[in-house]
Amino acid sequence: MSVATPYFDQLFAENDDPWAFRQRWYERRKRAMTLAMLTRPRYASIFEPGCANGELSFELAPRCDRLLCCDTASAAVSLARSRLLGFPHAQVQQNRLPEQWPQGQFDLIVLSELGYYLDADDLRVLIERALAGLTADGQLLACHWRSPIEGCPQTAEQVHARLEQQLGMTRVASLDDPDFLLDLWSRDGTSVARHEGLR
């Protein structure tokens, strides 16, 4: 069974930064590596489900023309909206995924620390909806903490293996860090150098 919304509501009721995104060097380093993994300097449209308090969202916003974020916890949505006030092209919705997947097409979908909260069936549906919501040259980035998390139905390894199997897209970048997995899949498998005519 996927982790239910009240779990996240409780986390944010006790702390506006329950995972210490702002304080921990681990988190700041991971965000920097996530952004560095992206093969394009800018995207027309990015979707970040499970945005929490909007720390990664804040760094994705300058890289796109339109940013849509969502979270299942109402407090997280309020925090992310406040974090993104300086970006009129950014929108934050309260959605429970995969049921409430948004309309529209996205050049980049970012699954950061989300997949292992979903059971196998919900993850399968989420990937199906991500595939349907990606543009013809769209990309999907996934980043997940490797240590087991109590109450989570899946591990980072299971989530990334399922993504690799179900996406049917070229994995254009990958980082096997001792603490987290970070992968970028693209419908257009062209490398950065080749895209710029260097190869």
Phi, psi and chi 1 to 4 in degrees:
 res  aa     phi    psi   chi1   chi2   chi3   chi4
   1 MET       -  136.7  177.0 -178.7  -69.0      -
   2 SER   -66.6  151.7  -64.9      -      -      -
   3 VAL   -66.5  131.2  176.1      -      -      -
   4 ALA   -83.4  159.2      -      -      -      -
   5 THR   -54.9  -41.5  -61.4      -      -      -
   6 PRO   -56.2  -28.6  -28.8   36.9      -      -
   7 TYR   -59.5  -46.1  168.8   85.3      -      -
   8 PHE   -74.2  -35.8  -59.3  101.4      -      -
   9 ASP   -58.6  -42.3  -73.1  -25.1      -      -
  10 GLN   -65.3  -41.7 -176.0   61.9   38.3      -
  11 LEU   -57.2  -46.0  -75.9  175.2      -      -
  12 PHE   -79.4  -19.5  -78.8   98.2      -      -
  13 ALA   -68.4  -28.5      -      -      -      -
  14 GLU   -94.3  -18.9  -62.9  169.5   -4.4      -
  15 ASN  -164.0  132.9 -171.9  -20.8      -      -
  16 ASP   -81.3   -3.5   68.4   -4.8      -      -
  17 ASP  -143.1   67.3 -170.0   13.3      -      -
  18 PRO   -63.1  -23.2   18.9  -29.0      -      -
  19 TRP  -103.6    9.1  -67.3  -78.3      -      -
  20 ALA    54.4   45.0      -      -      -      -
  21 PHE   -58.1  -35.8  -69.9  148.9      -      -
  22 ARG   -81.8  -30.9  -66.5 -171.5  -66.6  -91.1
  23 GLN   -91.8  -39.0  -71.2   80.4   28.8      -
  24 ARG   -78.5  132.0  -71.2 -169.0 -179.6  130.1
  25 TRP   -62.0  -36.5  168.0 -120.0      -      -
  26 TYR   -52.2  -46.9  162.0   77.6      -      -
  27 GLU   -69.3  -42.7  -66.6  -69.4  -11.6      -
  28 ARG   -64.9  -42.2  -62.3 -161.2  -51.7  -87.0
  29 ARG   -62.7  -43.9  171.7 -179.5  176.1  -96.2
  30 LYS   -62.3  -40.7 -175.9 -174.1   66.7  178.8
  31 ARG   -63.4  -42.9  -79.9 -162.6  -58.9  -82.1
  32 ALA   -62.6  -40.1      -      -      -      -
  33 MET   -70.9  -35.1  -64.7  173.2   89.2      -
  34 THR   -61.1  -47.6  -63.5      -      -      -
  35 LEU   -66.3  -38.0  -66.3  163.9      -      -
  36 ALA   -67.7  -25.8      -      -      -      -
  37 MET   -69.1  -25.6 -178.3   74.1   77.1      -
  38 LEU   -65.4  134.0  -61.3  176.3      -      -
  39 THR   -91.5   -2.4   59.1      -      -      -
  40 ARG  -121.8  142.2  -58.7  173.6 -166.7  165.7
  41 PRO   -69.5  -25.9   23.4  -31.7      -      -
  42 ARG  -152.5  147.6 -167.9  167.9 -176.1   85.4
  43 TYR  -124.7  148.0  -66.0   80.5      -      -
  44 ALA   -68.6  -42.6      -      -      -      -
  45 SER  -148.1  126.7 -176.0      -      -      -
  46 ILE  -119.5  139.2  -63.3  176.9      -      -
  47 PHE  -119.0  125.4  176.0   41.7      -      -
  48 GLU  -120.7   94.7 -175.9 -159.7    2.6      -
  49 PRO   -76.1  149.5   24.5  -28.6      -      -
  50 GLY    66.8   49.9      -      -      -      -
  51 CYS   -78.8   -9.7   64.9      -      -      -
  52 ALA    52.6 -131.2      -      -      -      -
  53 ASN   -87.7    8.5   57.3    2.7      -      -
  54 GLY    89.3   16.4      -      -      -      -
  55 GLU   -67.7  -47.6  -72.0  -57.0  -48.2      -
  56 LEU   -68.8  -37.2  177.8   58.4      -      -
  57 SER   -55.3  -41.8  -41.2      -      -      -
  58 PHE   -60.0  -33.1 -178.2   81.0      -      -
  59 GLU   -88.8  -21.0  -60.9 -168.1   47.4      -
  60 LEU   -78.2  -30.9  -71.7  169.9      -      -
  61 ALA   -55.2  -42.4      -      -      -      -
  62 PRO   -70.7   -8.1  -18.0   31.0      -      -
  63 ARG   -98.1    9.6  -61.3  -78.8  -62.7  -91.3
  64 CYS  -150.3  165.2   63.2      -      -      -
  65 ASP   -88.1  -25.8  -59.6  -36.8      -      -
  66 ARG  -144.3  130.7  173.1 -179.2  173.4 -117.6
  67 LEU  -125.3  124.1  174.6   63.5      -      -
  68 LEU  -116.0  125.3  176.1   62.2      -      -
  69 CYS  -122.2  155.7  -52.3      -      -      -
  70 CYS  -150.4  158.4   76.6      -      -      -
  71 ASP  -150.5  157.9 -156.8  -82.5      -      -
  72 THR   -84.7  -21.7 -170.6      -      -      -
  73 ALA   -91.2  128.1      -      -      -      -
  74 SER   -63.5  -37.2   58.7      -      -      -
  75 ALA   -65.3  -39.1      -      -      -      -
  76 ALA   -62.2  -41.2      -      -      -      -
  77 VAL   -60.9  -45.0  169.9      -      -      -
  78 SER   -62.8  -42.7  -64.8      -      -      -
  79 LEU   -64.6  -43.5  -70.2  163.4      -      -
  80 ALA   -65.2  -39.1      -      -      -      -
  81 ARG   -61.3  -42.2  -76.6  176.5  177.9  160.5
  82 SER   -64.4  -40.6  -65.0      -      -      -
  83 ARG   -64.2  -29.7 -168.8   74.6  174.3  100.5
  84 LEU  -101.8   14.7  -67.5  167.2      -      -
  85 LEU   -57.0  -31.4  -82.2  176.0      -      -
  86 GLY   -79.9    2.6      -      -      -      -
  87 PHE  -122.6   93.3  -61.2  100.5      -      -
  88 PRO   -64.0  -18.1   17.7  -27.9      -      -
  89 HIS   -86.9    3.5   65.3  -73.5      -      -
  90 ALA  -103.8  139.8      -      -      -      -
  91 GLN  -133.1  140.9 -179.7 -175.7    9.7      -
  92 VAL  -123.7  128.5 -174.5      -      -      -
  93 GLN  -118.9  155.2  -61.7  176.7  -12.1      -
  94 GLN   -96.6  108.5 -175.7  173.9    2.4      -
  95 ASN  -134.1  145.0  -68.7   -9.4      -      -
  96 ARG  -103.1  120.1  174.7   72.8 -171.6 -178.0
  97 LEU  -103.4  148.9  -61.6  177.2      -      -
  98 PRO   -88.8   -1.9   32.6  -36.1      -      -
  99 GLU   -60.4  -42.1  -58.0   90.6  -22.3      -
 100 GLN  -104.5   53.5  -63.0  173.9  -50.4      -
 101 TRP   -69.4  136.0 -170.2  -90.3      -      -
 102 PRO   -75.3  158.9   28.2  -35.3      -      -
 103 GLN   -75.1  160.7  -62.5  -67.2  -44.9      -
 104 GLY   107.5  172.0      -      -      -      -
 105 GLN  -115.8  145.5  -64.0  -82.0  -68.1      -
 106 PHE  -130.6  141.3  -55.4   95.5      -      -
 107 ASP   -79.2  -25.8  -60.0  -70.1      -      -
 108 LEU  -145.1  131.4  174.2   65.8      -      -
 109 ILE  -117.4  129.2  -64.9  172.9      -      -
 110 VAL  -112.9  113.4  177.7      -      -      -
 111 LEU  -103.8   91.0  -56.2  179.4      -      -
 112 SER  -107.4  113.0 -178.7      -      -      -
 113 GLU    57.5   41.8  -46.8  -75.2   -2.6      -
 114 LEU  -119.3  -42.6  171.5   67.1      -      -
 115 GLY   -59.6  -36.4      -      -      -      -
 116 TYR   -76.8   -8.0   36.2   49.6      -      -
 117 TYR   -79.1  -10.6  -69.5  109.4      -      -
 118 LEU  -101.2  143.0  -56.9  175.9      -      -
 119 ASP   -75.5  174.3   62.9   25.9      -      -
 120 ALA   -59.1  -40.7      -      -      -      -
 121 ASP   -66.7  -45.7  -73.6  -19.2      -      -
 122 ASP   -66.1  -36.5  -82.3  -10.7      -      -
 123 LEU   -65.8  -40.7  179.9   61.5      -      -
 124 ARG   -59.1  -45.2  175.5 -174.9   52.7   78.7
 125 VAL   -65.8  -41.4  173.5      -      -      -
 126 LEU   -60.5  -42.2 -178.2  134.5      -      -
 127 ILE   -65.8  -40.1  -62.7  169.4      -      -
 128 GLU   -58.3  -43.7  -73.0  173.5   -3.1      -
 129 ARG   -71.8  -34.2  -65.1 -169.4  175.3  168.0
 130 ALA   -63.5  -44.8      -      -      -      -
 131 LEU   -59.9  -41.9  -78.7  166.4      -      -
 132 ALA   -68.6  -26.1      -      -      -      -
 133 GLY   -95.2    0.0      -      -      -      -
 134 LEU   -89.6  144.0  -79.6  172.7      -      -
 135 THR   -69.1  173.5   58.5      -      -      -
 136 ALA   -61.2  -26.4      -      -      -      -
 137 ASP  -117.4   28.4   61.7  -11.6      -      -
 138 GLY   -69.7  162.2      -      -      -      -
 139 GLN  -128.7  153.7  -62.0 -176.2  -24.6      -
 140 LEU  -130.5  126.1 -173.7  142.9      -      -
 141 LEU  -110.8  135.5 -177.5  142.3      -      -
 142 ALA  -130.0  136.2      -      -      -      -
 143 CYS  -139.3  127.2 -177.7      -      -      -
 144 HIS  -145.1  138.5  -68.2   87.3      -      -
 145 TRP   -64.2  134.7  166.5 -111.0      -      -
 146 ARG   -84.8  -26.1  -61.7 -173.8   80.6  160.2
 147 SER   -70.8  145.2  -65.2      -      -      -
 148 PRO   -59.6  142.5  -20.3   31.2      -      -
 149 ILE  -115.4  122.8  -58.2  172.1      -      -
 150 GLU   -58.1  130.3 -175.0  178.0   -8.0      -
 151 GLY    90.3  -10.9      -      -      -      -
 152 CYS   -85.4  134.0  -77.1      -      -      -
 153 PRO   -75.0  -13.1   22.4  -28.8      -      -
 154 GLN  -140.4  164.5  -58.9 -162.0   75.2      -
 155 THR  -103.8  169.0   64.9      -      -      -
 156 ALA   -58.2  -43.7      -      -      -      -
 157 GLU   -60.9  -41.6  -77.6   77.5    7.5      -
 158 GLN   -65.2  -42.0  -70.9  171.4  -45.4      -
 159 VAL   -64.2  -46.6  169.7      -      -      -
 160 HIS   -71.2  -33.0  -75.6 -118.9      -      -
 161 ALA   -65.3  -39.8      -      -      -      -
 162 ARG   -67.9  -40.5 -176.8   59.3 -166.8 -118.9
 163 LEU   -60.5  -46.9  -75.1  162.2      -      -
 164 GLU   -58.8  -42.1  174.6   69.9   16.7      -
 165 GLN   -70.6  -44.4  175.1 -170.2   35.1      -
 166 GLN   -88.4  -30.3 -167.1  175.2  -21.7      -
 167 LEU   -66.8  -39.4  -75.9  172.7      -      -
 168 GLY    63.5   31.0      -      -      -      -
 169 MET  -117.8  161.6  -65.5  161.1   57.1      -
 170 THR   -74.8  130.0  -57.9      -      -      -
 171 ARG   -84.7  110.5 -176.6  161.6   44.1  179.2
 172 VAL   -95.3  -14.3  -65.9      -      -      -
 173 ALA  -155.7  145.3      -      -      -      -
 174 SER  -153.6  140.2 -175.5      -      -      -
 175 LEU  -132.3  122.2  175.5   64.8      -      -
 176 ASP  -104.5   79.2 -173.4   -6.8      -      -
 177 ASP   -83.9  149.1 -172.5  -89.3      -      -
 178 PRO   -57.6  -26.8  -23.7   32.4      -      -
 179 ASP   -98.9  -26.8  -66.4  -37.3      -      -
 180 PHE  -151.6  159.9   59.7   89.4      -      -
 181 LEU  -104.4  138.1  -67.5  177.7      -      -
 182 LEU  -138.3  118.2  179.0   58.0      -      -
 183 ASP  -136.0  145.3  -71.1  -62.4      -      -
 184 LEU  -126.0  121.4  177.8   69.0      -      -
 185 TRP  -107.3  147.2  -70.9  -90.6      -      -
 186 SER  -141.5  139.1 -179.9      -      -      -
 187 ARG   -69.5  -27.2  -75.5 -176.3  161.1  156.7
 188 ASP  -104.4  104.1  174.1    6.1      -      -
 189 GLY   -80.1   12.7      -      -      -      -
 190 THR   -66.8  133.2  -53.3      -      -      -
 191 SER   -71.0  165.1   74.4      -      -      -
 192 VAL   -61.5  -46.9  174.7      -      -      -
 193 ALA   -63.0  -43.5      -      -      -      -
 194 ARG   -66.7  -37.5 -176.4  163.6  -67.2  179.8
 195 HIS   -60.8  -32.8 -177.7   73.3      -      -
 196 GLU   -93.4   11.9  -66.0 -169.1  -27.5      -
 197 GLY    75.5   22.5      -      -      -      -
 198 LEU   -92.0   -7.2  -61.3  176.5      -      -
 199 ARG  -135.2      -  -70.0  178.4   57.4 -163.2
